[in-house]
Each structure stands twice: as C-alpha cells, then as structure tokens.
Amino acid sequence: MQDNHKNDDFEDIFSDSSYSSYDDIDNFPAEVRSRPSCNAPKKNKSQKFKKMWIANIAICLVSVIFILGGSACIYAYSSISRINYNKLPENSSSTSSKKTSSSTVENSTTSNNMGKMPETLKSDNDVLNIMLFGADKKVEGEAYGRSDSMILLSINNRTGDIVMTSFLRDLWVEIPGYFPHRLNTSYALGGAELAIETIEYNFGVDIDRYAIVDFDSFTNIIDTLGGIDLELTDEEIDYINWQCWKNKQVETRHEITAKAGVVHLNGRQALWYSRDRDSAGSDWDRTNRQRIVLNTIMKDLKKSNLAQIMSIIYQVGPMIETDLDKGEIVYLAQNALNYLNYDVTALSVPDLSVGNFSCPKIDGMDVVTINDWDAERARIQMAIFGSSDYEVSNNSSEETTIDEQYNNAA
C-alpha cells in the first residue's frame, strides 16, 4: 500500500511552517492576567447514621463495618490525594486590556468583527463547566507546552444533560492582554489560565474548573482502562498504523490487521486516532474523534461501580492536573454513575453544518474566523445553559458554501 500521509509525524502538529509564530513567544509580554473568579460547585456532605446495639454479636458486627468503612475512606482519600492539584489564581475582574494587531486578512472580504464583547460571564448554579486540555509535554525553553485539544465539558444537573464543546485550535480570537491570534497560542503563552480566560473573554461562558492530560498520560489512562473499542474506517486504521511505524513505536508497518469496523485499540493507537487530521475533514474530524473517545470512555464506565471508579481514580490520578479540590472530586465521584446516564450532546466551534465561519490566511497562517460572533456566542450559550445573553440570529453571513469552506479547511 502506498503511503500518502503528508506532514503527519510527531512534528506535523507543532513544527510545520504554519506554527512559525511560536518562535517569537519569548518576545511576548511576560504578564499573564488572572482569570475571573468563579463559583465552586456546591459540595454535598454525607450524613452519618448511628444506631445503638446491645447484643455483643451486634457490637462485633458494627465494629467490622466501621473497620471496613474506615479502610474504604482511607483508600478513597489516598486515591484523590494522588491527583495533581493546581489552583489557578482568581481575580474579580472579567476584562483585560488588549494590544492591537497590525495583521491583515488575505483573500477574504470579512473583517474580524468581534461583535458585542461579553461584559459578564454566563453562568448557572446547576451547570458545572470543566475545561479539558490535551497538551503536549513541555520542551526545554517552553513554560507551558502546547495544547492539541480543548473541550469544554458542561454538566447540567437541572436537565440531566452533558455538552461537550470542542474549540478548533486554529480559531482566530482575541487573546486578553496580547493580540488576536490562534486559540491554542493562548495556551502556549499562559497555559490553562490564559487559555481559559481567552475562551471566557471571547464567548462569555464562565468556566468553573479545568483538567490537563498530556499525551503520555492519555496513553496510560486508556491502557489502565483496558483499551478502547472504536468504529474505524480503513483510512483511519492505515493512518494509525502509519504513525506508529513511522515514529518507530512498532516494528511492523501494519500493526492493526483488522478491517473497517469496531477495532480494539491500546492507548498508543487511541492517541493517534485522536490526533488524526489526515483521513478527512482536517480539524473538524479530529475534534469529533476526540469527543468520540471521551464519549466511549463514559459509556465504558457505566459498567463500573463506585469502588471501581475510585480504583480508576487511584491509578490515573497522578496523570491528571486539575483545580478540582478533594471535596469536589469526592462529590463528582459519588454522582459519577448518575452523570454517566446523562444525555450527551456534541458541539463544535465553529460547526461545519452551521457554517458562520471563513478560512482565510492571516500573517501567512491558515486560520478559522467567525463571521457573526454574536450568533456563535448565542449558539454556544443556548446549548450549555438553555438560554443566552445574545439574540439568536438566523442571518449569519456565509462568504462561501459549506463544501468550499470544508475544502479550504482541509
């Protein structure tokens, strides 16, 4: 079989010419502002029930229960303690100064009209927004590394819904305190803190917490869970095999011998599936694959009980960085089996089926720009909260057809 994969080795995602702008990161302003403060999810406190027993045999039984219960609590506490807790700075201000950019848009008649910038952040006490980052490991000279995926996980306890919102990394946005640039540049400049602030600033959605998993951790987590079963095309199978072989992770060119259909993948193979932008659809298909992996993991976890979930937390905890504290993690773990039965909706920003975007070149880079920002903010807020601070518009201007935009993006 002829290998037709181009620019798809490890350097493909971060070292191609379109990312040359990262070379000047050291010259960017050093200050990174604190993100807006947010309301932490309420913690439920468990109630203890006591009952007096008289018979000696009953006393012995209660003693055994307390011993077993105490051991379970110690195990649960040690599991949660293994998670890398990193609280981000908080600030009461939700706005930051912006530096202007001299960038010009080439081959596009649209301007980067941001519409009405959010003055307040949309939030709901019944909705918990957790920003998930898939990041590359830091290399020497980099403070934060680079994010390959950004997914906002929204848990709506009022409606019993979960919304997974993927933000394209090439999305052209205002980076607070800096200048307009690609969304993933915000992570390279200021890590999770600035990336969260950038999404909040541009879309007006309050983000409560975050979690970061680097590529090695992603691989280990999937392996810890025993692998994952995914529906693959022949092109996706070939891409995974190509990457594993080209990067000298295996000795054979065709490690996966299965045909198109449901295929069991290990962590290394699942990582390449999640990073695949070569089979079709560029970043849109890649973000969809990332959501498929998350949704599949959630479905697999439905078969688990609370003890198994705590065991998984114990094993994968050291691989995750988050600002969820122990009380919040306990609360989420206690309700995990309920959350796993919530209806899951996938959202992409922007969305191919909706349109409302263009694919111009800015400063020589291929980027994705939003045509009608107010309409996009309304769409996102409606999906997450069921209401919006912006009027829902059906008149989003499209400068090209969806097919043309899709081909330009690819």
The 8 nearest C-alpha neighbors of each residue, nearest first, counted from 0:
[[1, 2, 3, 237, 252, 253, 241, 234],
 [0, 2, 3, 4, 237, 241, 252, 238],
 [3, 1, 4, 0, 241, 5, 237, 238],
 [4, 2, 1, 5, 0, 238, 277, 241],
 [3, 5, 2, 7, 6, 277, 238, 241],
 [4, 6, 7, 3, 277, 8, 11, 2],
 [5, 7, 11, 8, 4, 10, 15, 12],
 [8, 6, 11, 5, 4, 9, 10, 12],
 [7, 9, 11, 10, 6, 242, 246, 245],
 [8, 10, 11, 12, 7, 246, 13, 242],
 [9, 11, 14, 8, 13, 12, 15, 7],
 [12, 10, 7, 6, 8, 9, 15, 13],
 [13, 11, 10, 14, 9, 15, 7, 8],
 [12, 14, 10, 11, 15, 18, 9, 145],
 [15, 13, 10, 11, 18, 12, 16, 19],
 [16, 14, 17, 11, 18, 13, 10, 12],
 [15, 17, 19, 18, 14, 364, 20, 13],
 [16, 18, 364, 15, 19, 365, 363, 20],
 [17, 19, 20, 16, 15, 21, 14, 13],
 [20, 18, 16, 21, 17, 22, 15, 14],
 [19, 21, 18, 22, 23, 17, 24, 16],
 [20, 22, 24, 19, 23, 18, 184, 187],
 [21, 23, 20, 24, 19, 25, 18, 26],
 [24, 22, 21, 26, 25, 20, 27, 19],
 [23, 25, 27, 21, 26, 22, 188, 20],
 [24, 26, 23, 27, 22, 28, 29, 21],
 [27, 25, 24, 23, 28, 29, 22, 21],
 [26, 28, 24, 25, 29, 23, 188, 177],
 [29, 27, 30, 26, 177, 31, 25, 176],
 [30, 28, 27, 31, 26, 25, 188, 189],
 [31, 29, 28, 32, 176, 189, 27, 177],
 [32, 30, 189, 29, 33, 193, 176, 28],
 [31, 33, 34, 30, 193, 95, 176, 175],
 [34, 32, 90, 88, 89, 35, 31, 192],
 [33, 35, 196, 89, 90, 192, 32, 36],
 [36, 34, 90, 93, 91, 92, 89, 37],
 [35, 37, 89, 90, 91, 34, 38, 92],
 [38, 36, 207, 39, 35, 205, 206, 89],
 [37, 39, 40, 207, 36, 124, 41, 122],
 [38, 40, 41, 37, 207, 208, 327, 127],
 [41, 39, 42, 38, 127, 327, 124, 207],
 [40, 42, 39, 43, 327, 38, 124, 330],
 [41, 43, 327, 330, 40, 44, 326, 329],
 [42, 44, 45, 330, 41, 326, 327, 329],
 [45, 43, 42, 46, 330, 326, 47, 41],
 [44, 46, 43, 47, 42, 330, 48, 333],
 [47, 45, 44, 48, 43, 49, 42, 50],
 [46, 48, 45, 49, 44, 50, 65, 68],
 [49, 47, 46, 50, 45, 51, 65, 61],
 [50, 48, 47, 51, 52, 46, 61, 65],
 [49, 51, 52, 48, 61, 53, 47, 58],
 [52, 50, 53, 49, 58, 57, 54, 61],
 [51, 53, 57, 54, 58, 50, 55, 61],
 [54, 52, 55, 51, 57, 58, 56, 50],
 [53, 55, 57, 56, 52, 58, 59, 51],
 [56, 54, 58, 57, 59, 53, 52, 60],
 [55, 57, 59, 58, 54, 60, 53, 61],
 [56, 58, 60, 54, 59, 55, 52, 61],
 [59, 57, 55, 61, 60, 56, 52, 62],
 [58, 60, 62, 56, 57, 61, 55, 63],
 [61, 59, 57, 63, 62, 58, 56, 64],
 [60, 62, 64, 58, 63, 59, 65, 57],
 [63, 61, 59, 65, 60, 64, 66, 58],
 [62, 64, 66, 60, 61, 65, 67, 59],
 [65, 63, 61, 67, 62, 66, 68, 60],
 [64, 66, 68, 62, 63, 67, 69, 61],
 [65, 67, 63, 69, 64, 68, 62, 70],
 [68, 66, 70, 64, 69, 65, 63, 71],
 [69, 67, 65, 71, 70, 66, 64, 72],
 [70, 68, 72, 66, 71, 67, 65, 73],
 [69, 71, 73, 67, 68, 72, 74, 66],
 [70, 72, 68, 74, 69, 73, 75, 67],
 [73, 71, 75, 69, 74, 70, 76, 68],
 [72, 74, 70, 76, 71, 75, 77, 69],
 [75, 73, 71, 77, 72, 76, 78, 70],
 [74, 76, 72, 78, 73, 77, 71, 309],
 [77, 75, 73, 79, 78, 74, 72, 80],
 [76, 78, 80, 74, 75, 79, 73, 81],
 [79, 77, 313, 75, 76, 80, 81, 312],
 [78, 80, 76, 81, 77, 82, 325, 75],
 [81, 79, 77, 78, 82, 76, 325, 83],
 [80, 82, 316, 317, 79, 78, 83, 77],
 [81, 83, 316, 317, 80, 79, 84, 319],
 [84, 82, 320, 319, 317, 321, 81, 85],
 [83, 85, 321, 322, 320, 82, 86, 324],
 [86, 84, 322, 321, 87, 83, 320, 323],
 [85, 87, 322, 84, 88, 321, 323, 324],
 [86, 88, 85, 89, 192, 322, 34, 33],
 [89, 87, 33, 86, 34, 90, 192, 36],
 [88, 90, 36, 34, 33, 35, 87, 91],
 [89, 91, 35, 36, 92, 33, 34, 88],
 [90, 92, 35, 36, 93, 89, 34, 37],
 [91, 93, 90, 94, 35, 34, 36, 95],
 [94, 92, 35, 91, 95, 119, 34, 200],
 [93, 95, 92, 96, 200, 118, 175, 35],
 [96, 94, 175, 176, 97, 93, 32, 92],
 [95, 97, 176, 175, 98, 94, 177, 32],
 [98, 96, 176, 175, 177, 178, 95, 99],
 [97, 99, 178, 177, 176, 100, 96, 175],
 [100, 98, 178, 97, 101, 179, 177, 102],
 [99, 101, 102, 178, 179, 98, 103, 177],
 [100, 102, 103, 99, 362, 178, 179, 98],
 [103, 101, 100, 362, 361, 104, 179, 99],
 [104, 102, 361, 105, 101, 362, 100, 360],
 [103, 105, 361, 360, 107, 359, 106, 102],
 [104, 106, 360, 107, 361, 359, 103, 362],
 [107, 105, 359, 104, 108, 360, 361, 109],
 [108, 106, 105, 109, 359, 104, 360, 110],
 [107, 109, 110, 106, 398, 104, 105, 359],
 [110, 108, 107, 111, 370, 398, 104, 357],
 [111, 109, 112, 108, 104, 107, 370, 113],
 [110, 112, 113, 109, 368, 369, 370, 171],
 [113, 111, 110, 114, 372, 370, 371, 109],
 [112, 114, 372, 111, 115, 116, 371, 373],
 [113, 115, 112, 372, 373, 116, 371, 111],
 [116, 114, 117, 113, 373, 372, 118, 389],
 [115, 117, 114, 118, 113, 201, 200, 203],
 [118, 116, 203, 119, 115, 200, 120, 202],
 [119, 117, 116, 120, 93, 203, 94, 115],
 [120, 118, 117, 121, 203, 93, 204, 205],
 [119, 121, 203, 205, 204, 122, 117, 199],
 [120, 122, 204, 205, 203, 119, 123, 388],
 [123, 121, 205, 120, 204, 124, 126, 384],
 [122, 124, 126, 125, 384, 121, 127, 205],
 [123, 125, 126, 122, 40, 127, 38, 41],
 [126, 124, 123, 156, 157, 155, 127, 154],
 [127, 125, 155, 123, 154, 124, 156, 128],
 [126, 128, 154, 153, 207, 129, 155, 125],
 [129, 127, 153, 206, 207, 152, 126, 208],
 [128, 130, 208, 209, 152, 151, 207, 206],
 [131, 129, 209, 151, 150, 152, 208, 210],
 [130, 132, 210, 150, 149, 209, 151, 211],
 [133, 131, 211, 149, 148, 134, 210, 212],
 [132, 134, 148, 212, 213, 147, 146, 211],
 [135, 133, 146, 213, 147, 145, 132, 212],
 [134, 136, 213, 145, 144, 214, 146, 137],
 [137, 135, 144, 213, 138, 134, 214, 145],
 [138, 136, 144, 141, 143, 135, 139, 142],
 [139, 137, 141, 140, 136, 144, 142, 143],
 [138, 140, 141, 137, 142, 144, 136, 143],
 [139, 141, 138, 142, 137, 25, 144, 143],
 [142, 140, 139, 138, 143, 144, 137, 187],
 [141, 143, 144, 140, 137, 187, 190, 188],
 [144, 142, 190, 187, 141, 137, 145, 189],
 [143, 145, 137, 136, 135, 187, 141, 142],
 [146, 144, 187, 135, 134, 186, 147, 143],
 [145, 147, 134, 148, 133, 183, 135, 186],
 [146, 148, 134, 133, 145, 135, 168, 149],
 [147, 149, 133, 146, 132, 150, 168, 134],
 [150, 148, 132, 166, 131, 165, 133, 151],
 [149, 151, 165, 131, 164, 130, 152, 163],
 [150, 152, 130, 164, 163, 129, 131, 153],
 [151, 153, 163, 129, 128, 162, 130, 150],
 [154, 152, 128, 162, 161, 127, 151, 155],
 [155, 153, 161, 127, 126, 156, 160, 128],
 [156, 154, 126, 160, 157, 159, 158, 125],
 [157, 155, 159, 125, 158, 154, 126, 160],
 [156, 158, 155, 125, 159, 126, 160, 154],
 [157, 159, 160, 156, 155, 341, 125, 161],
 [158, 160, 156, 341, 155, 157, 342, 161],
 [161, 159, 342, 341, 155, 158, 343, 154],
 [160, 162, 154, 343, 153, 342, 155, 341],
 [161, 163, 344, 153, 343, 345, 152, 164],
 [162, 164, 152, 345, 151, 346, 344, 150],
 [165, 163, 346, 151, 150, 347, 345, 162],
 [166, 164, 150, 347, 149, 348, 286, 346],
 [167, 165, 348, 149, 168, 347, 150, 164],
 [168, 166, 170, 169, 348, 165, 282, 349],
 [167, 169, 183, 182, 170, 166, 181, 148],
 [170, 168, 181, 366, 167, 367, 182, 171],
 [169, 171, 367, 181, 182, 167, 168, 368],
 [172, 170, 181, 368, 180, 367, 182, 366],
 [173, 171, 179, 180, 182, 181, 170, 174],
 [172, 174, 179, 178, 175, 180, 201, 197],
 [173, 175, 197, 178, 177, 179, 172, 185],
 [176, 174, 97, 95, 177, 197, 173, 96],
 [177, 175, 97, 96, 95, 98, 174, 178],
 [176, 178, 98, 174, 97, 175, 179, 28],
 [177, 179, 98, 174, 99, 100, 173, 97],
 [180, 178, 173, 172, 174, 100, 171, 177],
 [181, 179, 171, 172, 178, 182, 173, 184],
 [180, 182, 171, 169, 170, 184, 183, 172],
 [181, 183, 168, 184, 170, 185, 172, 169],
 [182, 184, 168, 185, 186, 181, 146, 187],
 [183, 185, 187, 186, 182, 181, 188, 180],
 [186, 184, 194, 188, 183, 187, 182, 193],
 [187, 185, 190, 194, 189, 183, 184, 188],
 [186, 188, 184, 145, 185, 143, 144, 189],
 [189, 187, 185, 186, 184, 190, 24, 143],
 [188, 190, 193, 186, 187, 185, 192, 31],
 [189, 191, 186, 143, 192, 193, 187, 194],
 [190, 192, 194, 193, 186, 195, 189, 209],
 [191, 193, 195, 190, 194, 189, 196, 34],
 [192, 194, 189, 196, 195, 191, 185, 190],
 [195, 193, 186, 185, 197, 191, 196, 192],
 [196, 194, 198, 197, 192, 193, 191, 199],
 [195, 197, 193, 199, 34, 194, 198, 200],
 [196, 198, 200, 194, 195, 174, 199, 193],
 [199, 197, 195, 201, 200, 196, 202, 194],
 [198, 200, 203, 196, 204, 202, 197, 201],
 [199, 201, 197, 198, 203, 196, 202, 117],
 [200, 202, 198, 199, 203, 197, 173, 116],
 [203, 201, 376, 199, 204, 198, 200, 117],
 [202, 204, 120, 199, 117, 200, 121, 201],
 [205, 203, 121, 199, 120, 202, 206, 122],
 [204, 206, 120, 122, 121, 199, 207, 203],
 [207, 205, 128, 208, 129, 204, 130, 199],
 [206, 208, 128, 37, 129, 205, 127, 39],
 [207, 209, 129, 206, 322, 130, 323, 128],
 [208, 210, 130, 129, 321, 131, 322, 211],
 [209, 211, 321, 131, 320, 132, 130, 319],
 [212, 210, 132, 320, 319, 131, 133, 321],
 [211, 213, 133, 319, 216, 217, 134, 132],
 [214, 212, 134, 216, 135, 133, 215, 136],
 [213, 215, 217, 216, 135, 218, 134, 212],
 [216, 214, 218, 217, 213, 219, 136, 212],
 [215, 217, 219, 318, 213, 218, 214, 212],
 [218, 216, 214, 220, 215, 219, 212, 213],
 [217, 219, 266, 215, 267, 216, 221, 220],
 [220, 218, 216, 222, 217, 221, 223, 266],
 [219, 221, 223, 217, 222, 218, 315, 216],
 [222, 220, 266, 224, 226, 223, 218, 219],
 [223, 221, 225, 219, 266, 226, 224, 220],
 [224, 222, 220, 225, 221, 219, 314, 226],
 [223, 225, 221, 222, 226, 220, 311, 227],
 [226, 224, 222, 223, 221, 227, 265, 266],
 [227, 225, 265, 222, 221, 264, 224, 266],
 [226, 228, 264, 263, 229, 265, 221, 225],
 [229, 227, 263, 262, 264, 261, 230, 226],
 [230, 228, 261, 262, 231, 227, 263, 264],
 [229, 231, 261, 260, 262, 228, 232, 259],
 [232, 230, 260, 259, 235, 229, 261, 236],
 [231, 233, 259, 235, 234, 236, 260, 230],
 [232, 234, 259, 236, 235, 237, 258, 231],
 [235, 233, 237, 232, 236, 278, 238, 231],
 [236, 234, 238, 232, 237, 233, 231, 278],
 [237, 235, 233, 239, 238, 234, 240, 232],
 [236, 238, 240, 234, 235, 239, 241, 233],
 [237, 239, 235, 241, 236, 240, 234, 242],
 [240, 238, 236, 242, 241, 237, 271, 268],
 [241, 239, 237, 243, 253, 238, 242, 254],
 [242, 240, 238, 244, 239, 243, 245, 237],
 [241, 243, 245, 239, 244, 240, 246, 238],
 [242, 244, 248, 240, 246, 241, 245, 249],
 [243, 245, 247, 241, 249, 252, 242, 246],
 [244, 246, 242, 247, 243, 241, 8, 248],
 [245, 247, 244, 243, 248, 242, 8, 9],
 [248, 246, 244, 249, 245, 243, 250, 242],
 [247, 249, 243, 246, 244, 250, 245, 242],
 [250, 248, 244, 247, 251, 243, 254, 252],
 [251, 249, 244, 247, 252, 248, 254, 243],
 [250, 252, 253, 249, 254, 244, 240, 243],
 [251, 253, 244, 240, 254, 241, 250, 249],
 [254, 252, 240, 251, 255, 256, 241, 237],
 [253, 255, 251, 240, 256, 252, 249, 244],
 [256, 254, 253, 257, 240, 236, 239, 237],
 [257, 255, 254, 253, 258, 236, 240, 237],
 [258, 256, 255, 259, 262, 260, 236, 233],
 [257, 259, 233, 260, 256, 232, 236, 262],
 [260, 258, 232, 233, 231, 257, 261, 236],
 [261, 259, 230, 231, 262, 258, 232, 229],
 [260, 262, 230, 229, 231, 228, 263, 259],
 [261, 263, 228, 229, 260, 230, 264, 231],
 [264, 262, 228, 227, 229, 226, 261, 265],
 [265, 263, 227, 226, 268, 269, 228, 262],
 [264, 266, 226, 268, 267, 222, 269, 227],
 [265, 267, 218, 221, 222, 269, 268, 270],
 [268, 266, 270, 218, 269, 265, 271, 264],
 [267, 269, 271, 270, 265, 266, 264, 239],
 [270, 268, 272, 266, 271, 267, 264, 265],
 [271, 269, 273, 267, 272, 268, 266, 274],
 [272, 270, 274, 268, 273, 269, 239, 275],
 [271, 273, 269, 275, 270, 274, 239, 268],
 [274, 272, 270, 289, 271, 288, 275, 269],
 [275, 273, 271, 272, 285, 270, 276, 289],
 [276, 274, 272, 277, 285, 273, 271, 278],
 [277, 275, 281, 285, 282, 278, 274, 279],
 [276, 278, 275, 279, 281, 4, 7, 238],
 [277, 279, 234, 276, 235, 275, 238, 280],
 [280, 278, 277, 281, 276, 284, 409, 275],
 [279, 281, 284, 283, 409, 282, 276, 405],
 [280, 282, 276, 409, 283, 279, 284, 277],
 [281, 283, 285, 284, 276, 286, 280, 167],
 [284, 282, 286, 285, 281, 280, 287, 167],
 [283, 285, 280, 287, 282, 286, 281, 288],
 [284, 286, 282, 288, 276, 287, 283, 275],
 [285, 287, 289, 283, 288, 284, 282, 165],
 [286, 288, 284, 290, 285, 289, 291, 283],
 [289, 287, 291, 285, 286, 290, 273, 284],
 [288, 290, 286, 273, 292, 287, 291, 285],
 [289, 291, 293, 287, 292, 288, 294, 286],
 [292, 290, 288, 294, 289, 293, 295, 287],
 [291, 293, 295, 289, 290, 294, 296, 288],
 [294, 292, 290, 296, 295, 291, 297, 289],
 [293, 295, 297, 291, 296, 292, 290, 298],
 [296, 294, 298, 292, 297, 293, 291, 299],
 [297, 295, 299, 293, 298, 294, 300, 292],
 [296, 298, 294, 300, 295, 299, 339, 293],
 [297, 299, 295, 301, 296, 300, 294, 339],
 [300, 298, 296, 301, 297, 302, 295, 303],
 [299, 301, 297, 303, 302, 298, 296, 339],
 [302, 300, 298, 299, 303, 339, 336, 297],
 [301, 303, 300, 299, 304, 298, 336, 307],
 [304, 302, 300, 301, 307, 308, 305, 299],
 [303, 305, 307, 306, 308, 302, 336, 301],
 [304, 306, 308, 307, 309, 303, 333, 332],
 [307, 305, 309, 308, 304, 310, 303, 71],
 [306, 308, 310, 304, 309, 305, 303, 311],
 [307, 309, 305, 311, 310, 306, 312, 304],
 [308, 310, 312, 306, 311, 307, 313, 305],
 [311, 309, 307, 313, 308, 312, 306, 314],
 [310, 312, 308, 314, 313, 309, 315, 307],
 [311, 313, 309, 316, 315, 310, 314, 78],
 [314, 312, 78, 310, 311, 316, 315, 309],
 [315, 313, 311, 312, 316, 310, 317, 223],
 [314, 316, 312, 318, 317, 313, 220, 311],
 [317, 315, 82, 81, 312, 318, 313, 319],
 [318, 316, 82, 81, 319, 315, 83, 314],
 [317, 319, 216, 316, 315, 212, 320, 82],
 [320, 318, 212, 316, 317, 211, 83, 82],
 [321, 319, 83, 211, 210, 84, 85, 82],
 [322, 320, 210, 84, 323, 209, 85, 83],
 [321, 323, 86, 85, 84, 324, 208, 209],
 [322, 324, 321, 327, 328, 208, 325, 84],
 [325, 323, 327, 326, 322, 328, 84, 321],
 [326, 324, 328, 327, 329, 79, 323, 80],
 [325, 327, 329, 328, 324, 330, 42, 323],
 [326, 328, 330, 324, 329, 325, 323, 331],
 [327, 329, 331, 325, 330, 326, 332, 324],
 [330, 328, 332, 326, 327, 331, 333, 325],
 [329, 331, 327, 333, 328, 332, 42, 326],
 [332, 330, 328, 334, 333, 329, 335, 327],
 [333, 331, 335, 329, 334, 330, 328, 308],
 [334, 332, 330, 331, 335, 329, 305, 336],
 [333, 335, 331, 337, 332, 336, 338, 330],
 [336, 334, 332, 338, 337, 333, 331, 339],
 [335, 337, 339, 338, 334, 301, 340, 304],
 [338, 336, 334, 335, 340, 339, 341, 333],
 [339, 337, 335, 341, 340, 336, 334, 159],
 [338, 340, 336, 337, 341, 301, 297, 335],
 [339, 341, 338, 337, 342, 336, 301, 159],
 [342, 340, 160, 159, 338, 339, 161, 343],
 [341, 343, 160, 161, 340, 159, 344, 339],
 [342, 344, 161, 162, 160, 341, 345, 163],
 [345, 343, 162, 161, 163, 346, 342, 160],
 [346, 344, 163, 162, 164, 343, 347, 290],
 [347, 345, 164, 163, 165, 344, 348, 162],
 [346, 348, 165, 350, 349, 164, 166, 345],
 [349, 347, 166, 350, 165, 167, 346, 164],
 [348, 350, 347, 356, 351, 167, 354, 369],
 [349, 351, 347, 353, 348, 352, 354, 346],
 [352, 350, 354, 353, 401, 349, 405, 283],
 [351, 353, 350, 354, 401, 349, 355, 347],
 [354, 352, 350, 351, 355, 349, 401, 356],
 [353, 355, 351, 356, 352, 350, 401, 397],
 [356, 354, 370, 397, 395, 369, 396, 371],
 [357, 355, 369, 370, 368, 354, 349, 367],
 [358, 356, 368, 367, 359, 404, 369, 370],
 [357, 359, 367, 366, 408, 368, 407, 404],
 [360, 358, 107, 366, 357, 365, 106, 105],
 [359, 361, 365, 364, 105, 363, 366, 104],
 [360, 362, 104, 364, 363, 103, 105, 359],
 [361, 363, 364, 102, 360, 103, 104, 105],
 [362, 364, 361, 360, 365, 17, 105, 104],
 [365, 363, 360, 361, 17, 362, 366, 18],
 [366, 364, 360, 359, 361, 363, 358, 17],
 [367, 365, 169, 358, 359, 360, 364, 170],
 [366, 368, 358, 170, 357, 171, 169, 356],
 [367, 369, 171, 357, 356, 170, 358, 370],
 [370, 368, 356, 371, 372, 355, 357, 367],
 [369, 371, 356, 355, 372, 396, 368, 357],
 [372, 370, 374, 395, 373, 369, 355, 375],
 [373, 371, 375, 374, 113, 114, 369, 376],
 [372, 374, 376, 375, 371, 114, 377, 389],
 [373, 375, 377, 392, 372, 371, 376, 391],
 [376, 374, 372, 378, 377, 373, 379, 371],
 [375, 377, 373, 379, 202, 378, 374, 372],
 [376, 378, 374, 389, 380, 375, 387, 391],
 [379, 377, 375, 381, 376, 380, 374, 382],
 [380, 378, 382, 376, 381, 377, 383, 375],
 [379, 381, 387, 383, 377, 382, 378, 384],
 [380, 382, 385, 386, 378, 387, 384, 379],
 [383, 381, 379, 380, 385, 384, 378, 162],
 [384, 382, 380, 381, 385, 162, 379, 153],
 [385, 383, 386, 381, 380, 382, 123, 126],
 [384, 386, 381, 382, 383, 380, 387, 158],
 [387, 385, 381, 384, 380, 388, 382, 377],
 [388, 386, 380, 389, 381, 377, 385, 390],
 [387, 389, 390, 377, 386, 121, 380, 376],
 [390, 388, 377, 387, 373, 391, 376, 374],
 [389, 391, 392, 377, 388, 387, 374, 373],
 [390, 392, 377, 374, 389, 393, 378, 373],
 [393, 391, 374, 394, 390, 395, 373, 377],
 [392, 394, 395, 391, 374, 396, 390, 355],
 [395, 393, 392, 396, 374, 371, 397, 355],
 [396, 394, 355, 371, 393, 397, 392, 374],
 [395, 397, 394, 355, 370, 398, 371, 356],
 [398, 396, 399, 355, 395, 354, 356, 400],
 [397, 399, 396, 357, 400, 109, 108, 356],
 [400, 398, 397, 403, 404, 401, 357, 402],
 [399, 401, 403, 402, 404, 397, 398, 354],
 [400, 402, 404, 403, 405, 354, 399, 351],
 [403, 401, 405, 400, 404, 406, 399, 407],
 [404, 402, 406, 400, 405, 401, 399, 407],
 [403, 405, 407, 401, 402, 406, 408, 400],
 [406, 404, 402, 408, 403, 407, 401, 409],
 [405, 407, 409, 403, 408, 404, 402, 280],
 [408, 406, 404, 409, 405, 403, 358, 359],
 [409, 407, 405, 406, 404, 358, 281, 280],
 [408, 281, 406, 407, 280, 405, 279, 282]]
